[in-house]
Amino acid sequence: MFKIFLFISLLIFNFTLFTSTAKAVVDSLSVPNNKFGIHIISATPDESSPAAELVNTNGDWGHITFLIESKDRNENKWQEFFNDLRRRHLIPIVRLATKPLNEHWERPYEGEEQAWADFLDSLNWPTKNRYVIIYNEPNHATEWGGVVDAKSYAQILDKMITALKIRSEDFFVMNAGFDASAPHKPPKYFDEVAFLKEMDKTVPGIFEKLDGWVSHSYPNPEFSGSPDALGRGTVRGWFWELQQLRNMGVVKNLPVFITETGWKHAEGLTYNPNLPTSDILSKYYENAYENAWNSSRIVAVTPFLLDYQEVPFDHFSFKKIDSLEYYPFYEAVKNLPKTVGRPIQVTTTELIKGEVYSSIVAGQTYSISLTFKNTGQSIWDGQVKLKTIEGGKELGIKEVAVDRQVEPDQEYTFQISLTAPQKGLFKVNLQLFSENKPFDSPPIQFTTEVKEPVILRVLSKLKWKDSPAGDYILKVSGATGESSRKVILDSSGKSQELEARYLLPDYSFEFSLERPFYHPKTIRREVKAGVNALDFGILQPALFQAILNPKELWKLLPFSN
């Protein structure tokens, strides 16, 4: 009977509470989502590695909650950690913190919202949604400068929302989680409902400005309550909180992030027989994930805490004390079925080198290098391909896939092959795709025209010589690479007309003419379709080079004609 009542209550509540659609930057639940997560203390691979194993086994792209203190706004440090999370497919949920002072955390200083916005916007996040929690449990005096103050928290939350949204609409801004079990004993503690009402009175509509709702759904009393318990101070505390918001007139459908929850266990630095054992917690977590946290409105559940080896959180830790091993409930959660998450990532790129030539020669095949920089959030792999969305069929351009991983800020060079038809003007639109979905960046557009080949006629003289006739080497360097060919000049210093199909009409190339024991001469010319005269003028003898070769030296001298 109890279960039937619970089911009906949840059904009715979901229907009434969730009929209004949240206008989050990206609806976290519009794509496959893995709600499993974990809360960590140390932002290092020592914790992100076991965290990924915990939340991504049997799934992918789980969540990870951690705090950043105001004294630790180090862009390089945190970008490195974000890159690590990107590689491990972990979605960060960042909780902002000030700094501890004596027995409490300081309040934010005036204007600190700008410092946070600047810092957080400087980072390349792993996903489009940038999940940010604005501080922690402000209905505790120890978390808010020693005195609870709902008015000041509401005002600061409002400023933070504005500052972050000005920087980027991708910031997904959420409230601090509250202690739902706190007594109403100002100035040390404030009842959560009274605190929420005071916030809404101070900044009307403050909760409508949020993108998501953070809940600390702990199983009280003593963090050891039943996973079947209902209401305030239970693992279903998130549900009770949404009811309170509804009662206050909040209509926005806020997705839920349970960023702190979990049970104390008997094992720790000292054994506490009054707490459930770690074996019992395995059943508790299985029950909670399957029943208390199975709502489609929950985006993430990140229990507190992966690894803590000291008082006061040793009894929360998933990792055993002074051991490389984890408690049984770690394995229990790891082995639960999960969703393969597919969070939206920004996929942008920039062409930094190369082009589809604006003029090509009929019948020629070109190998073209195009170097792109990964300016987005995703790591490119074999699913990323360069395709033509216009002009590819006419020019014989085939799609090319990435053959290695390319992280943000790294570059990758695609080699495409193009064969010119006999005539025509063609538009070429190139687009990067990931799993057949186009990148966010617009296509790269080129126009190319098929033209007649370039024909060269080489002109040159030799100093002191009546006749420059003989063999020369013509070297060419330019957009199509480097090449060389033998050229024969007649007694008047002219070559025959030489078809140079490898040259691009209307492009500039560097030409060097060489003859043994003469200094080479280099000129730069823009060539056209048809005949182009390359006049190198007079080549100067390299007397020093020939000094050890008397026969050749004699040929260079003016009286040897």
VOGU-3710 file (C-alpha; in Angstrom, 3 decimals, decimal comma):
1> mfkiflfisl> 0,000/0,000/0,000  2,836/2,363/0,874  4,553/1,780/-2,478  1,307/2,378/-4,375  0,753/5,622/-2,492  4,331/6,712/-3,168  4,021/5,934/-6,882  0,773/7,903/-7,241  2,195/10,846/-5,288  5,287/10,998/-7,475
11> lifnftlfts> 3,212/10,717/-10,641  0,891/13,563/-9,674  3,751/15,744/-8,497  5,766/15,212/-11,669  2,760/16,088/-13,807  2,045/19,332/-11,991  5,580/20,423/-11,198  7,272/19,650/-14,494  4,811/21,005/-17,034  6,813/24,226/-17,445
21> takavvdsls> 9,963/23,816/-19,521  13,231/25,245/-18,218  15,041/27,656/-20,501  18,513/26,376/-19,660  21,309/27,144/-22,068  21,257/23,484/-23,077  18,684/21,114/-21,648  20,911/18,577/-19,917  18,212/15,950/-20,313  17,641/16,507/-24,041
31> vpnnkfgihi> 20,534/14,153/-24,806  21,479/10,769/-23,324  22,656/11,522/-19,786  24,644/9,474/-17,281  23,487/10,743/-13,879  26,144/8,834/-11,958  28,838/10,980/-10,408  31,082/11,482/-7,410  32,314/14,343/-5,245  36,083/14,718/-4,892
41> isatpdessp> 38,391/16,886/-2,823  41,677/16,803/-4,730  41,634/17,945/-8,357  44,302/15,501/-9,534  44,466/12,361/-11,688  44,830/10,398/-8,431  41,133/11,089/-7,891  39,834/11,659/-11,409  41,069/8,225/-12,509  39,152/6,141/-9,909
51> aaelvntngd> 36,253/8,589/-10,266  36,021/7,828/-13,984  36,159/4,094/-13,317  33,375/4,442/-10,751  30,934/6,517/-12,788  31,721/5,427/-16,359  31,860/1,652/-15,975  28,835/0,349/-17,914  28,254/3,888/-19,188  30,061/7,049/-20,231
61> wghitflies> 30,336/10,750/-19,447  29,494/10,706/-15,750  29,741/13,748/-13,472  32,321/14,949/-10,969  31,841/17,675/-8,343  34,723/19,628/-6,826  35,367/23,055/-5,381  37,636/25,885/-6,471  38,730/28,329/-3,795  39,115/32,022/-4,538
71> kdrnenkwqe> 42,821/31,883/-3,665  43,301/29,150/-6,271  42,123/30,843/-9,465  45,099/29,514/-11,417  44,185/29,275/-15,094  46,986/26,881/-16,089  46,321/24,507/-13,200  42,607/24,270/-13,777  42,858/24,098/-17,557  45,157/21,114/-17,167
81> ffndlrrrhl> 42,607/19,466/-14,868  39,730/20,252/-17,228  41,749/18,676/-20,049  42,201/15,590/-17,871  38,435/15,423/-17,276  37,830/15,811/-21,007  40,056/12,810/-21,742  38,303/10,728/-19,075  34,810/11,780/-20,182  33,913/13,415/-16,868
91> ipivrlatkp> 31,537/16,392/-16,732  32,710/18,964/-14,158  30,346/20,529/-11,643  32,293/23,389/-10,086  31,389/24,647/-6,632  32,767/28,091/-5,890  34,366/28,714/-2,510  35,890/31,746/-0,830  38,650/30,981/1,672  38,593/29,664/5,230
101> lnehwerpye> 39,203/32,076/8,100  39,454/30,617/11,595  36,319/28,486/12,033  34,318/29,715/9,050  34,450/30,542/5,356  34,682/34,214/4,462  31,915/35,940/2,568  32,737/37,007/-0,997  34,322/40,410/-1,255  32,642/43,256/-3,115
111> geeqawadfl> 32,929/42,705/-6,855  34,270/39,157/-6,575  31,665/38,007/-9,059  33,689/39,717/-11,805  36,870/37,915/-10,795  35,041/34,595/-10,875  33,430/35,343/-14,236  36,756/36,332/-15,784  38,506/33,243/-14,459  35,821/30,693/-15,289
121> dslnwptknr> 35,366/32,135/-18,776  39,108/31,817/-19,443  38,886/28,018/-19,260  38,013/25,663/-22,092  35,371/23,499/-20,436  34,831/19,859/-21,453  31,155/20,435/-22,330  28,972/23,250/-23,628  27,103/23,490/-20,336  29,421/25,027/-17,751
131> yviiynepnh> 27,954/23,878/-14,447  28,683/26,325/-11,615  27,399/26,169/-8,017  27,415/29,484/-6,168  29,009/28,655/-2,810  27,839/26,175/-0,180  25,126/25,761/2,479  24,705/29,460/3,334  22,081/28,582/5,959  25,086/27,596/8,107
141> atewggvvda> 26,975/30,465/9,723  30,283/28,626/9,264  29,726/28,769/5,501  28,827/32,463/5,402  31,262/34,609/7,341  30,153/33,421/10,784  26,578/34,751/10,555  23,732/33,455/8,387  22,249/36,119/6,129  19,743/35,097/3,473
151> ksyaqildkm> 19,524/38,644/2,122  23,225/38,950/1,340  23,348/35,476/-0,179  20,403/36,263/-2,469  22,061/39,485/-3,591  25,394/37,797/-4,243  23,721/34,933/-6,090  21,924/37,463/-8,283  25,177/39,282/-9,055  26,948/36,022/-9,849
161> italkirsed> 24,213/34,959/-12,262  24,426/38,294/-14,072  28,230/38,358/-14,230  28,500/34,809/-15,551  25,710/35,174/-18,101  27,286/38,351/-19,464  30,466/36,377/-20,079  28,742/33,423/-21,702  25,239/32,036/-21,970  26,865/28,611/-21,640
171> ffvmnagfda> 27,248/29,110/-17,891  24,701/26,869/-16,192  24,302/28,643/-12,864  22,933/26,917/-9,775  22,246/27,700/-6,138  24,320/26,550/-3,220  23,056/23,308/-1,787  21,253/23,872/1,525  21,231/21,876/4,732  17,595/20,813/4,831
181> saphkppkyf> 18,037/19,446/8,361  19,449/22,628/9,879  17,478/23,961/12,885  16,204/27,512/12,954  18,664/29,036/15,421  19,914/32,366/14,049  22,551/33,599/13,699  24,232/30,171/13,530  21,606/28,203/11,618  18,580/29,054/9,507
191> devaflkemd> 15,682/26,816/8,566  15,892/26,139/4,820  12,297/27,086/4,004  12,590/30,346/5,931  15,921/30,991/4,205  14,431/30,432/0,746  11,501/32,745/1,469  13,858/35,461/2,714  15,924/35,104/-0,465  12,864/35,442/-2,683
201> ktvpgifekl> 11,687/38,457/-0,701  15,080/40,147/-1,112  15,443/39,399/-4,838  11,981/38,596/-6,222  12,139/35,835/-8,807  15,672/34,795/-7,854  14,882/31,092/-8,286  13,467/31,655/-11,766  16,933/32,912/-12,760  18,592/29,608/-11,934
211> dgwvshsypn> 19,388/27,020/-14,600  19,284/24,074/-12,222  18,608/23,158/-8,611  21,371/21,844/-6,344  20,290/19,576/-3,517  22,178/18,099/-0,572  19,905/15,111/-0,075  21,539/13,499/2,936  19,934/10,542/4,758  19,450/11,994/8,211
221> pefsgspdal> 19,458/11,646/11,125  23,212/11,256/11,558  23,741/10,605/7,844  22,547/7,055/8,396  18,842/7,125/7,571  16,931/4,613/5,504  17,104/4,761/1,687  13,324/4,244/1,740  12,605/7,335/3,838  10,553/10,188/2,390
231> grgtvrgwfw> 10,591/13,942/2,710  12,890/16,436/4,306  16,259/15,230/5,506  16,266/12,067/3,395  17,792/10,873/0,143  14,564/12,168/-1,402  15,155/15,619/0,017  15,443/16,988/-3,523  11,774/16,134/-4,063  10,737/17,917/-0,876
241> elqqlrnmgv> 12,763/20,999/-1,902  11,044/21,218/-5,274  7,719/21,083/-3,447  8,773/24,070/-1,332  9,750/26,018/-4,445  6,402/25,161/-5,982  4,619/26,356/-2,852  6,503/29,651/-3,159  5,212/30,132/-6,696  8,299/29,022/-8,626
251> vknlpvfite> 7,090/27,592/-11,936  10,397/27,056/-13,701  11,164/23,410/-14,304  14,604/23,187/-12,709  16,659/20,065/-13,426  18,096/18,585/-10,243  21,740/18,092/-9,308  22,248/16,131/-6,087  25,837/17,195/-5,539  26,060/15,939/-1,960
261> tgwkhaeglt> 24,455/12,828/-0,509  25,548/9,514/0,933  25,832/7,663/4,189  28,354/7,539/6,954  29,719/4,029/7,416  31,094/2,321/10,491  34,600/2,025/9,084  36,962/4,973/9,447  39,938/6,025/11,511  37,994/4,520/14,397
271> ynpnlptsdi> 35,198/1,994/14,092  31,711/3,301/14,932  29,282/0,430/15,611  26,324/2,823/15,579  26,717/3,356/11,829  25,860/0,926/9,026  28,750/-1,121/7,674  30,182/-0,601/4,221  28,543/-3,856/3,126  25,128/-2,500/4,087
281> lskyyenaye> 25,884/0,704/2,163  26,166/-1,349/-1,010  22,469/-2,191/-0,676  21,623/1,367/0,339  23,227/2,864/-2,782  21,657/0,285/-5,068  18,265/1,046/-3,529  18,708/4,814/-3,776  19,824/4,828/-7,404  17,019/2,489/-8,411
291> nawnssriva> 14,259/4,220/-6,449  15,042/7,572/-4,802  17,199/8,941/-7,636  15,576/7,355/-10,668  13,588/10,447/-11,678  14,105/11,725/-15,207  14,460/15,209/-13,697  17,737/14,327/-11,974  20,787/15,199/-14,059  23,500/14,138/-11,632
301> vtpflldyqe> 24,023/12,416/-8,290  27,534/12,926/-6,907  27,804/11,306/-3,456  30,162/12,765/-0,899  33,014/11,612/-0,917  35,464/9,582/-3,029  38,544/9,798/-0,837  39,057/11,403/2,568  41,542/9,923/4,996  41,057/12,193/8,013
311> vpfdhfsfkk> 38,429/13,484/10,415  35,725/14,720/9,867  34,912/12,898/6,609  36,713/9,568/7,007  33,374/7,805/7,560  32,035/9,152/4,239  35,008/8,048/2,142  34,548/5,505/-0,651  38,254/4,665/-0,294  39,561/2,668/2,624
321> idsleyypfy> 41,843/4,304/5,180  45,567/3,951/4,387  44,845/1,563/1,555  44,683/1,469/-2,216  41,417/-0,436/-1,966  37,860/0,849/-1,892  34,909/-0,176/0,239  32,406/-2,681/-1,201  29,870/0,025/-2,033  32,374/1,503/-4,528
331> eavknlpktv> 32,196/-1,738/-6,497  28,427/-1,911/-6,042  27,943/1,539/-7,581  30,542/0,874/-10,269  28,719/-2,242/-11,415  25,273/-0,659/-11,644  23,882/-0,224/-15,183  24,392/3,269/-16,535  23,629/5,359/-19,581  26,211/6,137/-22,226
341> grpiqvttte> 26,069/9,907/-21,864  26,308/12,145/-24,918  26,721/15,693/-23,570  26,741/18,484/-26,095  30,204/19,851/-26,803  31,193/22,932/-28,771  32,727/21,763/-32,055  34,540/24,643/-33,677  37,574/24,843/-35,884  39,735/27,317/-37,764
351> likgevyssi> 41,523/26,788/-41,061  45,005/28,109/-40,368  46,888/26,949/-43,461  46,076/25,862/-46,989  43,412/26,485/-49,602  41,579/24,979/-52,520  43,349/26,747/-55,353  41,394/29,499/-57,080  42,674/28,358/-60,467  43,569/24,877/-61,631
361> vagqtysisl> 44,623/23,261/-64,891  42,350/20,929/-66,831  43,086/17,264/-66,226  45,554/17,851/-63,403  45,288/16,079/-60,054  46,298/18,044/-56,981  47,155/16,918/-53,467  46,152/19,749/-51,170  47,094/20,137/-47,504  44,547/21,853/-45,275
371> tfkntgqsiw> 45,549/22,450/-41,659  42,756/22,981/-39,149  43,030/23,977/-35,499  40,697/22,443/-32,936  39,172/25,505/-31,255  36,272/23,649/-29,647  35,771/21,351/-26,659  35,749/17,871/-28,153  38,695/15,596/-28,802  38,754/14,708/-32,484
381> dgqvklktie> 39,089/11,051/-33,435  38,240/8,816/-36,367  34,617/9,977/-36,218  35,701/13,452/-37,355  35,784/13,808/-41,126  36,359/16,573/-43,644  33,666/16,467/-46,309  32,563/18,568/-49,246  28,977/19,752/-49,104  29,314/21,419/-52,524
391> ggkelgikev> 31,688/20,829/-55,427  33,078/17,525/-54,244  31,496/15,336/-56,906  32,573/17,558/-59,809  36,170/17,738/-58,595  36,497/14,183/-57,312  37,101/15,238/-53,696  36,507/12,415/-51,222  35,942/12,682/-47,471  38,977/12,294/-45,237
401> avdrqvepdq> 38,876/11,042/-41,635  41,142/12,028/-38,762  43,580/9,201/-37,999  44,650/10,243/-34,486  43,316/12,094/-31,467  43,372/15,876/-31,750  42,769/17,786/-28,521  41,625/21,404/-28,263  44,313/23,884/-29,381  46,042/21,173/-31,401
411> eytfqislta> 46,240/21,121/-35,200  45,563/18,481/-37,811  46,412/18,469/-41,517  43,998/16,831/-43,941  45,275/15,720/-47,339  42,619/15,976/-50,013  42,914/15,019/-53,651  41,315/17,109/-56,394  41,118/16,386/-60,122  40,296/19,261/-62,451
421> pqkglfkvnl> 37,703/18,664/-65,184  38,179/20,137/-68,643  36,475/23,420/-67,922  34,227/25,279/-65,545  33,921/27,492/-62,482  33,185/25,613/-59,267  32,199/26,492/-55,722  33,756/24,266/-53,086  32,292/24,154/-49,570  34,196/22,101/-47,016
431> qlfsenkpfd> 32,744/21,157/-43,637  34,035/19,164/-40,695  31,629/16,556/-39,364  31,606/14,519/-36,182  29,553/11,333/-36,425  27,778/12,829/-39,453  26,822/15,971/-37,539  28,304/19,210/-38,908  30,610/21,257/-36,716  29,348/24,474/-35,177
441> sppiqfttev> 31,777/26,450/-37,342  30,463/27,540/-40,758  31,709/25,761/-43,889  34,965/26,859/-45,499  34,173/28,272/-48,933  36,365/28,444/-52,021  35,861/29,140/-55,714  38,089/27,497/-58,310  38,245/27,948/-62,076  39,664/25,532/-64,622
451> kepvilrvls> 42,128/27,290/-66,955  44,541/26,520/-69,741  48,014/25,434/-68,612  50,904/27,766/-67,930  53,597/27,797/-70,634  57,096/29,028/-69,792  59,783/30,498/-72,012  63,097/30,966/-70,213  65,410/33,827/-71,218  68,977/34,349/-69,992
461> klkwkdspag> 72,532/35,354/-70,918  75,986/34,475/-69,585  78,484/37,171/-68,660  81,433/37,430/-71,097  79,869/34,815/-73,398  78,600/35,406/-76,912  76,396/32,320/-76,732  74,533/31,114/-73,614  73,517/27,881/-75,349  73,462/24,786/-73,188
471> dyilkvsgat> 71,743/22,896/-70,396  70,272/24,658/-67,370  68,206/23,610/-64,353  64,974/25,478/-63,625  63,759/25,138/-60,041  60,249/26,179/-59,027  58,832/26,757/-55,550  55,335/27,850/-54,620  51,808/26,813/-53,704  52,114/23,391/-55,321
481> gessrkvild> 55,450/22,579/-53,728  58,907/22,363/-55,233  60,071/20,932/-58,542  62,979/21,092/-60,984  63,476/20,350/-64,649  66,174/20,559/-67,312  65,968/23,540/-69,650  67,919/23,975/-72,894  68,706/27,498/-74,097  69,683/28,201/-77,676
491> ssgksqelea> 72,462/30,499/-78,808  70,187/33,514/-78,472  69,452/32,671/-74,819  65,909/31,422/-75,290  64,259/28,130/-74,454  61,482/26,460/-76,304  57,977/26,914/-74,937  57,687/24,598/-71,930  54,260/23,420/-70,779  54,120/23,576/-66,981
501> ryllpdysfe> 50,833/21,953/-66,019  51,939/21,753/-62,391  51,851/25,549/-62,091  48,696/27,367/-61,066  47,531/30,224/-63,277  47,317/33,564/-61,443  49,637/32,397/-58,631  53,114/33,664/-57,832  56,057/31,285/-57,864  59,749/31,543/-57,186
511> fslerpfyhp> 61,911/30,507/-60,135  65,635/29,789/-59,916  67,862/29,229/-62,967  71,063/27,289/-62,407  74,070/26,410/-64,593  77,263/24,739/-63,397  79,934/27,227/-62,311  77,558/30,173/-62,492  75,758/31,851/-59,625  72,057/30,890/-59,705
521> ktirrevkag> 69,556/33,655/-60,161  66,090/33,767/-58,609  63,064/35,753/-59,661  59,453/35,771/-58,448  56,664/36,006/-60,963  52,906/35,678/-61,117  52,132/33,376/-63,996  49,115/33,378/-66,281  47,476/30,791/-68,454  49,337/30,739/-71,748
531> vnaldfgilq> 52,904/31,860/-72,493  54,970/33,512/-69,726  58,477/34,846/-70,331  60,925/34,306/-67,456  63,818/36,685/-68,064  66,695/35,940/-65,692  69,013/38,511/-67,231  72,749/37,786/-67,088  74,120/34,939/-64,961  77,399/35,780/-63,235
541> palfqailnp> 80,344/33,328/-63,325  81,277/31,641/-60,027  85,017/32,013/-60,428  85,882/30,881/-56,910  84,015/27,600/-57,382  85,915/26,891/-60,605  89,386/27,758/-59,328  90,230/24,099/-58,680  88,931/23,098/-62,104  91,173/24,875/-64,648
551> kelwkllpfs> 89,241/23,556/-67,626  85,957/24,999/-66,397  87,634/28,167/-65,193  89,007/28,733/-68,694  85,494/28,411/-70,160  84,251/31,183/-67,882  86,820/33,760/-68,924  85,974/36,437/-71,543  88,674/35,423/-74,029  87,497/31,786/-74,205
561> n> 84,702/32,398/-76,737
//
